[in-house]
């Protein structure tokens, strides 16, 4: 059973959830990053997608707009964020399903999803929890499924390393250390998500975001 004890909210504290969307939009080039990630979706006419740690549902709404026939589920451990996601989907008249749960113990059957996506989530997890989450992603993906990740990666230069220190102060040095070392691809491959392709790196005001793609 996954515990809430080690859960880190998107901006560290739940009371900051109201500021999440504008902070992320201004500090991470959110629109460009998520559009870039969505551009690597497979050319399927329909499919089932899981947006892992969906937050307020921005990525899932971008996917649904780009792929209207896709059956999209978002999952997050923060019920307040899920309420915000549901309301935003309702106002946009988009049919998206949002579930409460944790990445280390997903409430879905084996081989459920054609695609799993995640944006700026894994730096919230310890190394052990990252490995557990990647194993769960592998489990719920269909054979030859696709996993698309946008997260903080190895800094491109000294400036990117210095600015990323602000993220580490907020989210913790232990959980972000794997990202700084560029260790996510190796962890994904350990879980069976292979091969891992480096799709793109993007400089942002708070550091380097890396886009990764893997298969089951």
N, CA and C atoms as a LAMMPS dump frame, in Angstrom:
ITEM: TIMESTEP
0
ITEM: NUMBER OF ATOMS
648
ITEM: BOX BOUNDS ff ff ff
-5.0000000000000000e+02 5.0000000000000000e+02
-5.0000000000000000e+02 5.0000000000000000e+02
-5.0000000000000000e+02 5.0000000000000000e+02
ITEM: ATOMS id mol type element x y z
1 1 1 N 0.845 -1.197 0
2 1 2 C 0 0 0
3 1 3 C 0.88 1.247 0
4 2 1 N 0.636 2.155 -0.923
5 2 2 C 1.408 3.374 -1.004
6 2 3 C 0.932 4.356 0.057
7 3 1 N 1.877 4.976 0.752
8 3 2 C 1.547 5.915 1.822
9 3 3 C 1.583 7.343 1.327
10 4 1 N 0.765 8.206 1.951
11 4 2 C 0.795 9.635 1.638
12 4 3 C 1.963 10.342 2.306
13 5 1 N 2.648 9.634 3.232
14 5 2 C 3.653 10.281 4.071
15 5 3 C 4.757 10.943 3.254
16 6 1 N 5.201 10.288 2.172
17 6 2 C 6.309 10.828 1.385
18 6 3 C 5.838 11.591 0.152
19 7 1 N 4.528 11.805 0.033
20 7 2 C 3.991 12.471 -1.152
21 7 3 C 4.405 13.938 -1.175
22 8 1 N 4.927 14.384 -2.323
23 8 2 C 5.312 15.782 -2.495
24 8 3 C 4.334 16.43 -3.468
25 9 1 N 3.653 17.467 -3.014
26 9 2 C 2.717 18.172 -3.884
27 9 3 C 3.476 18.918 -4.978
28 10 1 N 2.753 19.31 -6
29 10 2 C 3.38 19.884 -7.189
30 10 3 C 4.263 21.08 -6.867
31 11 1 N 3.83 21.95 -5.955
32 11 2 C 4.647 23.079 -5.497
33 11 3 C 5.017 22.9 -4.028
34 12 1 N 5.222 21.663 -3.645
35 12 2 C 5.659 21.262 -2.301
36 12 3 C 4.52 21.241 -1.285
37 13 1 N 3.707 22.304 -1.277
38 13 2 C 2.623 22.412 -0.287
39 13 3 C 1.281 22.544 -1.013
40 14 1 N 0.268 21.854 -0.486
41 14 2 C -1.023 21.849 -1.17
42 14 3 C -1.64 23.237 -1.246
43 15 1 N -1.393 24.083 -0.255
44 15 2 C -2.007 25.413 -0.275
45 15 3 C -1.499 26.266 -1.436
46 16 1 N -0.393 25.838 -2.062
47 16 2 C 0.132 26.552 -3.223
48 16 3 C -0.483 26.083 -4.543
49 17 1 N -1.376 25.087 -4.478
50 17 2 C -1.978 24.555 -5.714
51 17 3 C -2.626 25.637 -6.562
52 18 1 N -3.2 26.641 -5.912
53 18 2 C -3.901 27.705 -6.656
54 18 3 C -2.95 28.477 -7.575
55 19 1 N -1.643 28.43 -7.252
56 19 2 C -0.664 29.158 -8.045
57 19 3 C 0.047 28.262 -9.065
58 20 1 N -0.31 26.975 -9.068
59 20 2 C 0.447 26.006 -9.863
60 20 3 C 0.454 26.357 -11.356
61 21 1 N -0.696 26.564 -11.933
62 21 2 C -0.766 26.799 -13.381
63 21 3 C 0.053 28.009 -13.83
64 22 1 N -0.11 29.183 -13.22
65 22 2 C 0.696 30.323 -13.684
66 22 3 C 2.193 30.145 -13.422
67 23 1 N 2.571 29.516 -12.309
68 23 2 C 3.988 29.302 -12.008
69 23 3 C 4.626 28.394 -13.058
70 24 1 N 3.954 27.284 -13.358
71 24 2 C 4.492 26.339 -14.334
72 24 3 C 4.515 26.956 -15.731
73 25 1 N 3.473 27.692 -16.065
74 25 2 C 3.393 28.31 -17.388
75 25 3 C 4.541 29.292 -17.606
76 26 1 N 4.888 30.065 -16.585
77 26 2 C 5.902 31.094 -16.73
78 26 3 C 7.329 30.578 -16.557
79 27 1 N 7.503 29.509 -15.779
80 27 2 C 8.86 29.097 -15.406
81 27 3 C 9.392 27.905 -16.187
82 28 1 N 8.54 27.197 -16.928
83 28 2 C 9 25.964 -17.583
84 28 3 C 8.73 25.924 -19.086
85 29 1 N 8.31 27.037 -19.672
86 29 2 C 7.93 27.036 -21.094
87 29 3 C 6.895 25.927 -21.337
88 30 1 N 5.907 25.878 -20.475
89 30 2 C 4.962 24.76 -20.449
90 30 3 C 4.311 24.485 -21.799
91 31 1 N 3.814 25.515 -22.453
92 31 2 C 3.11 25.308 -23.714
93 31 3 C 4.02 24.666 -24.754
94 32 1 N 5.24 25.19 -24.886
95 32 2 C 6.173 24.647 -25.876
96 32 3 C 6.58 23.217 -25.532
97 33 1 N 6.828 22.958 -24.25
98 33 2 C 7.249 21.616 -23.828
99 33 3 C 6.153 20.591 -24.076
100 34 1 N 4.929 20.918 -23.703
101 34 2 C 3.851 19.941 -23.832
102 34 3 C 3.435 19.748 -25.291
103 35 1 N 3.477 20.793 -26.071
104 35 2 C 3.199 20.629 -27.502
105 35 3 C 4.271 19.774 -28.161
106 36 1 N 5.528 19.962 -27.745
107 36 2 C 6.614 19.138 -28.288
108 36 3 C 6.415 17.683 -27.916
109 37 1 N 6.032 17.426 -26.665
110 37 2 C 5.815 16.045 -26.226
111 37 3 C 4.689 15.402 -27.017
112 38 1 N 3.593 16.129 -27.193
113 38 2 C 2.435 15.602 -27.915
114 38 3 C 2.766 15.338 -29.384
115 39 1 N 3.712 16.08 -29.928
116 39 2 C 4.078 15.873 -31.333
117 39 3 C 4.677 14.488 -31.579
118 40 1 N 5.112 13.811 -30.513
119 40 2 C 5.697 12.48 -30.648
120 40 3 C 4.693 11.358 -30.38
121 41 1 N 3.409 11.707 -30.223
122 41 2 C 2.38 10.666 -30.1
123 41 3 C 2.341 9.828 -31.373
124 42 1 N 2.018 8.549 -31.253
125 42 2 C 1.971 7.695 -32.448
126 42 3 C 0.822 8.096 -33.363
127 43 1 N 0.932 7.835 -34.658
128 43 2 C -0.109 8.211 -35.619
129 43 3 C -1.29 7.246 -35.592
130 44 1 N -1.898 7.112 -34.427
131 44 2 C -3.058 6.231 -34.282
132 44 3 C -4.338 7.036 -34.426
133 45 1 N -5.353 6.428 -35.018
134 45 2 C -6.653 7.093 -35.102
135 45 3 C -7.365 7.066 -33.761
136 46 1 N -7.086 6.054 -32.965
137 46 2 C -7.669 5.977 -31.632
138 46 3 C -6.741 5.14 -30.746
139 47 1 N -6.892 5.31 -29.455
140 47 2 C -6.052 4.58 -28.522
141 47 3 C -6.4 5.009 -27.107
142 48 1 N -5.805 4.332 -26.142
143 48 2 C -6.058 4.623 -24.735
144 48 3 C -4.786 5.174 -24.123
145 49 1 N -4.908 6.363 -23.51
146 49 2 C -3.751 7.097 -23.005
147 49 3 C -3.898 7.335 -21.506
148 50 1 N -2.785 7.181 -20.775
149 50 2 C -2.735 7.536 -19.361
150 50 3 C -1.799 8.719 -19.192
151 51 1 N -2.308 9.808 -18.622
152 51 2 C -1.481 10.957 -18.272
153 51 3 C -1.121 10.807 -16.8
154 52 1 N 0.098 10.371 -16.536
155 52 2 C 0.552 10.038 -15.192
156 52 3 C 0.925 11.298 -14.419
157 53 1 N 0.381 11.428 -13.194
158 53 2 C 0.591 12.632 -12.382
159 53 3 C 0.124 13.851 -13.159
160 54 1 N -1.14 13.852 -13.479
161 54 2 C -1.712 14.806 -14.44
162 54 3 C -1.839 16.219 -13.904
163 55 1 N -1.761 16.406 -12.584
164 55 2 C -1.922 17.741 -12.03
165 55 3 C -3.273 18.331 -12.379
166 56 1 N -3.295 19.557 -12.886
167 56 2 C -4.552 20.207 -13.256
168 56 3 C -5.028 19.809 -14.647
169 57 1 N -4.356 18.834 -15.259
170 57 2 C -4.842 18.252 -16.507
171 57 3 C -4.447 18.983 -17.782
172 58 1 N -3.455 19.859 -17.709
173 58 2 C -3.074 20.621 -18.906
174 58 3 C -2.63 19.703 -20.042
175 59 1 N -1.743 18.757 -19.741
176 59 2 C -1.25 17.864 -20.794
177 59 3 C -2.364 16.994 -21.351
178 60 1 N -3.211 16.469 -20.498
179 60 2 C -4.294 15.606 -20.988
180 60 3 C -5.255 16.386 -21.887
181 61 1 N -5.451 17.662 -21.606
182 61 2 C -6.317 18.471 -22.465
183 61 3 C -5.646 18.746 -23.812
184 62 1 N -4.341 18.973 -23.806
185 62 2 C -3.617 19.17 -25.067
186 62 3 C -3.703 17.907 -25.92
187 63 1 N -3.547 16.745 -25.273
188 63 2 C -3.629 15.472 -26.007
189 63 3 C -5.028 15.272 -26.578
190 64 1 N -6.046 15.519 -25.777
191 64 2 C -7.42 15.306 -26.222
192 64 3 C -7.776 16.24 -27.374
193 65 1 N -7.262 17.456 -27.33
194 65 2 C -7.51 18.402 -28.415
195 65 3 C -6.831 17.95 -29.706
196 66 1 N -5.617 17.404 -29.553
197 66 2 C -4.872 16.94 -30.731
198 66 3 C -5.393 15.616 -31.253
199 67 1 N -5.891 14.761 -30.342
200 67 2 C -6.353 13.41 -30.693
201 67 3 C -7.748 13.189 -30.104
202 68 1 N -8.781 13.79 -30.693
203 68 2 C -10.125 13.739 -30.106
204 68 3 C -10.67 12.33 -29.905
205 69 1 N -10.245 11.372 -30.733
206 69 2 C -10.78 10.017 -30.626
207 69 3 C -10.096 9.193 -29.54
208 70 1 N -9.023 9.712 -28.963
209 70 2 C -8.314 8.975 -27.92
210 70 3 C -9.144 8.923 -26.633
211 71 1 N -9.079 7.791 -25.962
212 71 2 C -9.685 7.612 -24.643
213 71 3 C -8.608 7.963 -23.614
214 72 1 N -8.794 9.073 -22.902
215 72 2 C -7.727 9.593 -22.05
216 72 3 C -8.107 9.535 -20.58
217 73 1 N -7.192 8.986 -19.792
218 73 2 C -7.313 8.965 -18.335
219 73 3 C -6.15 9.767 -17.749
220 74 1 N -6.443 10.588 -16.754
221 74 2 C -5.401 11.237 -15.98
222 74 3 C -5.442 10.705 -14.565
223 75 1 N -4.283 10.582 -13.94
224 75 2 C -4.233 10.11 -12.556
225 75 3 C -3.291 10.994 -11.763
226 76 1 N -3.66 11.262 -10.499
227 76 2 C -2.822 12.094 -9.646
228 76 3 C -3.093 11.716 -8.192
229 77 1 N -2.087 11.963 -7.349
230 77 2 C -2.235 11.663 -5.93
231 77 3 C -2.848 12.787 -5.129
232 78 1 N -3.091 13.942 -5.762
233 78 2 C -3.628 15.123 -5.087
234 78 3 C -5.081 15.329 -5.515
235 79 1 N -6.006 15.09 -4.599
236 79 2 C -7.429 15.17 -4.934
237 79 3 C -7.857 16.584 -5.293
238 80 1 N -7.224 17.571 -4.682
239 80 2 C -7.548 18.957 -5.018
240 80 3 C -7.163 19.259 -6.461
241 81 1 N -5.996 18.8 -6.882
242 81 2 C -5.572 18.993 -8.277
243 81 3 C -6.533 18.299 -9.235
244 82 1 N -6.983 17.115 -8.862
245 82 2 C -7.929 16.388 -9.717
246 82 3 C -9.238 17.15 -9.864
247 83 1 N -9.712 17.766 -8.782
248 83 2 C -10.93 18.574 -8.874
249 83 3 C -10.722 19.727 -9.863
250 84 1 N -9.553 20.335 -9.811
251 84 2 C -9.255 21.422 -10.736
252 84 3 C -9.192 20.903 -12.183
253 85 1 N -8.597 19.727 -12.359
254 85 2 C -8.507 19.131 -13.695
255 85 3 C -9.894 18.826 -14.256
256 86 1 N -10.744 18.248 -13.421
257 86 2 C -12.104 17.909 -13.876
258 86 3 C -12.882 19.153 -14.279
259 87 1 N -12.743 20.219 -13.501
260 87 2 C -13.458 21.453 -13.81
261 87 3 C -12.942 22.079 -15.107
262 88 1 N -11.641 22.056 -15.313
263 88 2 C -11.073 22.611 -16.532
264 88 3 C -11.503 21.805 -17.763
265 89 1 N -11.553 20.473 -17.627
266 89 2 C -12.01 19.64 -18.739
267 89 3 C -13.484 19.902 -19.038
268 90 1 N -14.285 20.07 -17.975
269 90 2 C -15.712 20.353 -18.158
270 90 3 C -15.903 21.679 -18.887
271 91 1 N -15.146 22.688 -18.476
272 91 2 C -15.291 24.005 -19.1
273 91 3 C -14.82 23.991 -20.55
274 92 1 N -13.867 23.113 -20.863
275 92 2 C -13.386 23.002 -22.246
276 92 3 C -14.211 22.014 -23.062
277 93 1 N -15.224 21.417 -22.42
278 93 2 C -16.09 20.432 -23.068
279 93 3 C -15.282 19.271 -23.643
280 94 1 N -14.342 18.765 -22.817
281 94 2 C -13.506 17.639 -23.216
282 94 3 C -13.807 16.432 -22.329
283 95 1 N -13.961 15.287 -22.951
284 95 2 C -14.313 14.059 -22.244
285 95 3 C -13.033 13.349 -21.798
286 96 1 N -12.602 13.636 -20.568
287 96 2 C -11.391 13.052 -20.007
288 96 3 C -11.737 12.474 -18.639
289 97 1 N -11.201 11.308 -18.337
290 97 2 C -11.462 10.643 -17.061
291 97 3 C -10.294 10.888 -16.114
292 98 1 N -10.596 11.302 -14.887
293 98 2 C -9.552 11.562 -13.905
294 98 3 C -9.718 10.663 -12.684
295 99 1 N -8.631 10.004 -12.318
296 99 2 C -8.64 9.029 -11.224
297 99 3 C -7.634 9.427 -10.154
298 100 1 N -7.945 9.047 -8.92
299 100 2 C -7.009 9.273 -7.816
300 100 3 C -6.156 8.03 -7.606
301 101 1 N -4.842 8.217 -7.491
302 101 2 C -3.965 7.085 -7.263
303 101 3 C -2.512 7.515 -7.324
304 102 1 N -1.636 6.574 -7.041
305 102 2 C -0.209 6.856 -6.97
306 102 3 C 0.552 6.052 -8.018
307 103 1 N 1.627 6.654 -8.527
308 103 2 C 2.389 6.049 -9.618
309 103 3 C 3.002 4.712 -9.231
310 104 1 N 3.318 4.533 -7.939
311 104 2 C 3.955 3.292 -7.488
312 104 3 C 2.977 2.14 -7.362
313 105 1 N 1.687 2.414 -7.473
314 105 2 C 0.669 1.36 -7.352
315 105 3 C -0.557 1.785 -8.161
316 106 1 N -0.441 1.708 -9.463
317 106 2 C -1.51 2.191 -10.337
318 106 3 C -2.741 1.293 -10.272
319 107 1 N -3.937 1.872 -10.225
320 107 2 C -5.174 1.099 -10.088
321 107 3 C -5.736 0.618 -11.423
322 108 1 N -4.862 0.09 -12.273
323 108 2 C -5.283 -0.372 -13.595
324 108 3 C -4.767 -1.786 -13.843
325 109 1 N -5.475 -2.493 -14.716
326 109 2 C -5.064 -3.855 -15.076
327 109 3 C -3.809 -3.825 -15.939
328 110 1 N -3.163 -4.968 -16.028
329 110 2 C -2.007 -5.105 -16.909
330 110 3 C -2.41 -4.803 -18.355
331 111 1 N -1.501 -4.261 -19.123
332 111 2 C -1.676 -4.056 -20.57
333 111 3 C -2.952 -3.279 -20.901
334 112 1 N -3.152 -2.151 -20.212
335 112 2 C -4.358 -1.348 -20.403
336 112 3 C -4.182 -0.232 -21.422
337 113 1 N -3.006 0.394 -21.446
338 113 2 C -2.83 1.639 -22.199
339 113 3 C -1.886 1.483 -23.396
340 114 1 N -2.265 2.153 -24.483
341 114 2 C -1.394 2.225 -25.662
342 114 3 C -0.251 3.207 -25.437
343 115 1 N -0.548 4.274 -24.692
344 115 2 C 0.426 5.337 -24.444
345 115 3 C 0.324 5.784 -22.993
346 116 1 N 1.477 6.025 -22.376
347 116 2 C 1.541 6.672 -21.066
348 116 3 C 2.398 7.922 -21.22
349 117 1 N 1.909 9.042 -20.685
350 117 2 C 2.666 10.289 -20.739
351 117 3 C 2.913 10.802 -19.32
352 118 1 N 3.947 11.613 -19.177
353 118 2 C 4.221 12.234 -17.881
354 118 3 C 5.013 13.512 -18.099
355 119 1 N 4.629 14.555 -17.381
356 119 2 C 5.309 15.841 -17.518
357 119 3 C 5.675 16.391 -16.144
358 120 1 N 6.974 16.584 -15.914
359 120 2 C 7.496 17.202 -14.686
360 120 3 C 6.965 16.528 -13.424
361 121 1 N 7.15 15.225 -13.382
362 121 2 C 6.68 14.459 -12.229
363 121 3 C 7.777 13.685 -11.514
364 122 1 N 8.627 12.999 -12.231
365 122 2 C 9.52 12.031 -11.597
366 122 3 C 10.547 12.67 -10.672
367 123 1 N 10.805 13.968 -10.821
368 123 2 C 11.736 14.622 -9.895
369 123 3 C 11.134 14.788 -8.504
370 124 1 N 9.86 14.44 -8.336
371 124 2 C 9.234 14.452 -7.008
372 124 3 C 9.459 13.145 -6.244
373 125 1 N 9.996 12.129 -6.902
374 125 2 C 10.097 10.794 -6.303
375 125 3 C 11.528 10.457 -5.903
376 126 1 N 11.659 9.685 -4.823
377 126 2 C 12.961 9.131 -4.477
378 126 3 C 13.369 8.117 -5.546
379 127 1 N 14.625 7.705 -5.515
380 127 2 C 15.111 6.741 -6.512
381 127 3 C 14.305 5.447 -6.462
382 128 1 N 14.027 4.95 -5.274
383 128 2 C 13.258 3.705 -5.155
384 128 3 C 11.845 3.879 -5.703
385 129 1 N 11.23 5.023 -5.414
386 129 2 C 9.875 5.257 -5.913
387 129 3 C 9.865 5.472 -7.424
388 130 1 N 10.912 6.082 -7.962
389 130 2 C 11.011 6.197 -9.419
390 130 3 C 11.023 4.805 -10.053
391 131 1 N 11.856 3.928 -9.509
392 131 2 C 11.943 2.565 -10.062
393 131 3 C 10.605 1.839 -9.967
394 132 1 N 9.925 1.993 -8.835
395 132 2 C 8.613 1.358 -8.665
396 132 3 C 7.603 1.919 -9.657
397 133 1 N 7.637 3.23 -9.87
398 133 2 C 6.714 3.858 -10.817
399 133 3 C 6.99 3.405 -12.244
400 134 1 N 8.251 3.297 -12.615
401 134 2 C 8.582 2.832 -13.965
402 134 3 C 8.135 1.385 -14.169
403 135 1 N 8.257 0.571 -13.141
404 135 2 C 7.765 -0.819 -13.248
405 135 3 C 6.26 -0.836 -13.45
406 136 1 N 5.55 0.05 -12.768
407 136 2 C 4.098 0.123 -12.922
408 136 3 C 3.711 0.614 -14.316
409 137 1 N 4.443 1.579 -14.822
410 137 2 C 4.191 2.047 -16.191
411 137 3 C 4.352 0.891 -17.166
412 138 1 N 5.422 0.143 -17.018
413 138 2 C 5.654 -1.011 -17.898
414 138 3 C 4.502 -2.018 -17.785
415 139 1 N 4.024 -2.228 -16.569
416 139 2 C 2.955 -3.215 -16.344
417 139 3 C 1.654 -2.812 -17.029
418 140 1 N 1.277 -1.535 -16.945
419 140 2 C -0.034 -1.126 -17.464
420 140 3 C -0.012 -0.813 -18.954
421 141 1 N 1.185 -0.76 -19.553
422 141 2 C 1.271 -0.515 -20.985
423 141 3 C 1.039 -1.783 -21.785
424 142 1 N 0.375 -1.64 -22.916
425 142 2 C 0.204 -2.76 -23.831
426 142 3 C 1.544 -3.111 -24.475
427 143 1 N 1.699 -4.342 -24.956
428 143 2 C 2.921 -4.681 -25.7
429 143 3 C 3.144 -3.696 -26.844
430 144 1 N 4.376 -3.256 -26.997
431 144 2 C 4.757 -2.252 -28
432 144 3 C 4.087 -0.907 -27.741
433 145 1 N 3.71 -0.684 -26.473
434 145 2 C 3.165 0.612 -26.104
435 145 3 C 4.245 1.671 -26.062
436 146 1 N 3.818 2.926 -25.871
437 146 2 C 4.734 4.061 -25.932
438 146 3 C 4.678 4.833 -24.625
439 147 1 N 5.854 5.229 -24.119
440 147 2 C 5.978 6.022 -22.9
441 147 3 C 6.696 7.31 -23.255
442 148 1 N 6.038 8.45 -23.02
443 148 2 C 6.605 9.764 -23.323
444 148 3 C 6.768 10.563 -22.036
445 149 1 N 7.97 11.063 -21.801
446 149 2 C 8.287 11.767 -20.554
447 149 3 C 8.924 13.108 -20.856
448 150 1 N 8.466 14.14 -20.164
449 150 2 C 9.157 15.433 -20.136
450 150 3 C 9.492 15.728 -18.683
451 151 1 N 10.773 15.827 -18.376
452 151 2 C 11.167 16.093 -16.982
453 151 3 C 12.532 16.763 -16.963
454 152 1 N 12.875 17.278 -15.794
455 152 2 C 14.186 17.887 -15.645
456 152 3 C 15.266 16.865 -15.931
457 153 1 N 16.269 17.275 -16.713
458 153 2 C 17.363 16.384 -17.049
459 153 3 C 18.708 16.978 -16.692
460 154 1 N 19.769 16.357 -17.187
461 154 2 C 21.118 16.86 -16.934
462 154 3 C 21.239 18.284 -17.486
463 155 1 N 21.662 19.241 -16.654
464 155 2 C 21.757 20.629 -17.11
465 155 3 C 22.67 20.771 -18.329
466 156 1 N 22.245 21.605 -19.271
467 156 2 C 23.007 21.812 -20.498
468 156 3 C 24.285 22.61 -20.271
469 157 1 N 24.274 23.479 -19.271
470 157 2 C 25.418 24.339 -19.018
471 157 3 C 25.396 24.812 -17.566
472 158 1 N 26.389 25.598 -17.194
473 158 2 C 26.52 26.056 -15.81
474 158 3 C 25.318 26.893 -15.375
475 159 1 N 24.829 27.75 -16.263
476 159 2 C 23.675 28.587 -15.924
477 159 3 C 22.455 27.731 -15.63
478 160 1 N 22.203 26.712 -16.472
479 160 2 C 21.067 25.825 -16.248
480 160 3 C 21.211 25.076 -14.921
481 161 1 N 22.456 24.736 -14.567
482 161 2 C 22.678 24.037 -13.288
483 161 3 C 22.372 24.958 -12.114
484 162 1 N 22.75 26.217 -12.21
485 162 2 C 22.519 27.165 -11.125
486 162 3 C 21.025 27.456 -10.957
487 163 1 N 20.321 27.665 -12.062
488 163 2 C 18.898 27.977 -11.944
489 163 3 C 18.109 26.776 -11.432
490 164 1 N 18.576 25.566 -11.758
491 164 2 C 17.868 24.38 -11.276
492 164 3 C 17.974 24.238 -9.76
493 165 1 N 18.925 24.913 -9.164
494 165 2 C 19.016 24.909 -7.709
495 165 3 C 17.746 25.407 -7.047
496 166 1 N 17.022 26.294 -7.696
497 166 2 C 15.749 26.779 -7.153
498 166 3 C 14.719 25.655 -7.087
499 167 1 N 14.693 24.803 -8.12
500 167 2 C 13.791 23.653 -8.114
501 167 3 C 14.17 22.698 -6.984
502 168 1 N 15.471 22.485 -6.804
503 168 2 C 15.924 21.566 -5.762
504 168 3 C 15.591 22.084 -4.373
505 169 1 N 15.679 23.4 -4.174
506 169 2 C 15.314 23.975 -2.881
507 169 3 C 13.838 23.746 -2.574
508 170 1 N 12.994 23.792 -3.618
509 170 2 C 11.556 23.614 -3.424
510 170 3 C 11.172 22.146 -3.306
511 171 1 N 11.696 21.315 -4.202
512 171 2 C 11.252 19.92 -4.288
513 171 3 C 12.163 18.935 -3.573
514 172 1 N 13.339 19.368 -3.154
515 172 2 C 14.228 18.491 -2.404
516 172 3 C 15.42 18.029 -3.232
517 173 1 N 16.583 17.947 -2.593
518 173 2 C 17.797 17.542 -3.29
519 173 3 C 17.847 16.038 -3.534
520 174 1 N 17.28 15.261 -2.603
521 174 2 C 17.316 13.801 -2.775
522 174 3 C 16.512 13.371 -3.992
523 175 1 N 15.306 13.89 -4.145
524 175 2 C 14.434 13.444 -5.231
525 175 3 C 14.891 13.951 -6.593
526 176 1 N 15.572 15.094 -6.622
527 176 2 C 15.987 15.671 -7.902
528 176 3 C 17.377 15.225 -8.341
529 177 1 N 18.113 14.548 -7.467
530 177 2 C 19.498 14.173 -7.781
531 177 3 C 19.586 13.28 -9.014
532 178 1 N 18.66 12.331 -9.161
533 178 2 C 18.681 11.438 -10.326
534 178 3 C 18.51 12.213 -11.621
535 179 1 N 17.687 13.258 -11.578
536 179 2 C 17.472 14.079 -12.772
537 179 3 C 18.74 14.829 -13.155
538 180 1 N 19.398 15.43 -12.166
539 180 2 C 20.621 16.183 -12.427
540 180 3 C 21.689 15.276 -13.037
541 181 1 N 21.74 14.021 -12.586
542 181 2 C 22.739 13.076 -13.096
543 181 3 C 22.356 12.494 -14.452
544 182 1 N 21.152 12.797 -14.915
545 182 2 C 20.69 12.221 -16.175
546 182 3 C 20.419 10.742 -16.068
547 183 1 N 19.931 10.291 -14.889
548 183 2 C 19.783 8.864 -14.607
549 183 3 C 18.434 8.271 -15.008
550 184 1 N 17.473 9.101 -15.4
551 184 2 C 16.139 8.559 -15.705
552 184 3 C 16.153 7.499 -16.807
553 185 1 N 16.868 7.69 -17.92
554 185 2 C 16.846 6.659 -18.966
555 185 3 C 17.296 5.288 -18.471
556 186 1 N 18.357 5.235 -17.675
557 186 2 C 18.836 3.948 -17.159
558 186 3 C 17.797 3.318 -16.246
559 187 1 N 17.128 4.109 -15.429
560 187 2 C 16.088 3.587 -14.546
561 187 3 C 14.913 3.037 -15.352
562 188 1 N 14.558 3.729 -16.418
563 188 2 C 13.47 3.266 -17.269
564 188 3 C 13.823 1.932 -17.911
565 189 1 N 15.05 1.812 -18.383
566 189 2 C 15.468 0.568 -19.031
567 189 3 C 15.512 -0.591 -18.039
568 190 1 N 15.877 -0.327 -16.781
569 190 2 C 15.863 -1.364 -15.751
570 190 3 C 14.464 -1.955 -15.582
571 191 1 N 13.439 -1.117 -15.787
572 191 2 C 12.049 -1.549 -15.613
573 191 3 C 11.494 -2.236 -16.854
574 192 1 N 12.286 -2.333 -17.925
575 192 2 C 11.828 -2.969 -19.158
576 192 3 C 11.383 -1.993 -20.218
577 193 1 N 11.447 -0.699 -19.907
578 193 2 C 11.048 0.337 -20.857
579 193 3 C 12.243 0.661 -21.743
580 194 1 N 12.318 -0.02 -22.858
581 194 2 C 13.524 0.047 -23.675
582 194 3 C 13.189 -0.194 -25.149
583 195 1 N 13.922 0.443 -26.063
584 195 2 C 15.007 1.394 -25.81
585 195 3 C 14.474 2.77 -25.433
586 196 1 N 15.322 3.559 -24.786
587 196 2 C 14.967 4.934 -24.43
588 196 3 C 15.632 5.878 -25.42
589 197 1 N 14.837 6.708 -26.058
590 197 2 C 15.351 7.692 -27.013
591 197 3 C 15.313 9.09 -26.388
592 198 1 N 16.403 9.832 -26.527
593 198 2 C 16.423 11.238 -26.143
594 198 3 C 15.864 12.039 -27.317
595 199 1 N 14.668 12.558 -27.148
596 199 2 C 14.006 13.242 -28.252
597 199 3 C 14.46 14.686 -28.403
598 200 1 N 14.632 15.352 -27.259
599 200 2 C 14.9 16.786 -27.333
600 200 3 C 15.287 17.311 -25.96
601 201 1 N 16.111 18.34 -25.909
602 201 2 C 16.359 19.074 -24.678
603 201 3 C 15.9 20.504 -24.887
604 202 1 N 15.317 21.095 -23.827
605 202 2 C 14.752 22.433 -23.933
606 202 3 C 15.189 23.26 -22.732
607 203 1 N 15.798 24.404 -22.995
608 203 2 C 16.202 25.304 -21.926
609 203 3 C 14.995 26.082 -21.416
610 204 1 N 14.888 26.223 -20.098
611 204 2 C 13.798 26.966 -19.473
612 204 3 C 14.396 27.893 -18.411
613 205 1 N 13.604 28.813 -17.869
614 205 2 C 14.13 29.693 -16.815
615 205 3 C 14.624 28.947 -15.571
616 206 1 N 14.182 27.701 -15.371
617 206 2 C 14.577 26.956 -14.173
618 206 3 C 15.477 25.759 -14.456
619 207 1 N 15.939 25.609 -15.689
620 207 2 C 16.828 24.491 -15.972
621 207 3 C 16.492 23.816 -17.281
622 208 1 N 17.098 22.643 -17.481
623 208 2 C 16.965 21.892 -18.729
624 208 3 C 15.896 20.816 -18.607
625 209 1 N 14.929 20.851 -19.514
626 209 2 C 13.92 19.791 -19.586
627 209 3 C 14.285 18.851 -20.723
628 210 1 N 14.238 17.565 -20.432
629 210 2 C 14.552 16.534 -21.407
630 210 3 C 13.297 15.771 -21.796
631 211 1 N 13.108 15.555 -23.089
632 211 2 C 11.995 14.749 -23.582
633 211 3 C 12.526 13.365 -23.939
634 212 1 N 11.889 12.345 -23.367
635 212 2 C 12.314 10.96 -23.552
636 212 3 C 11.162 10.125 -24.111
637 213 1 N 11.53 9.089 -24.87
638 213 2 C 10.547 8.14 -25.408
639 213 3 C 11.057 6.734 -25.176
640 214 1 N 10.153 5.863 -24.727
641 214 2 C 10.519 4.463 -24.516
642 214 3 C 9.363 3.575 -24.938
643 215 1 N 9.664 2.304 -25.138
644 215 2 C 8.654 1.326 -25.538
645 215 3 C 8.588 0.21 -24.509
646 216 1 N 7.475 -0.513 -24.526
647 216 2 C 7.316 -1.638 -23.606
648 216 3 C 7.672 -2.939 -24.331
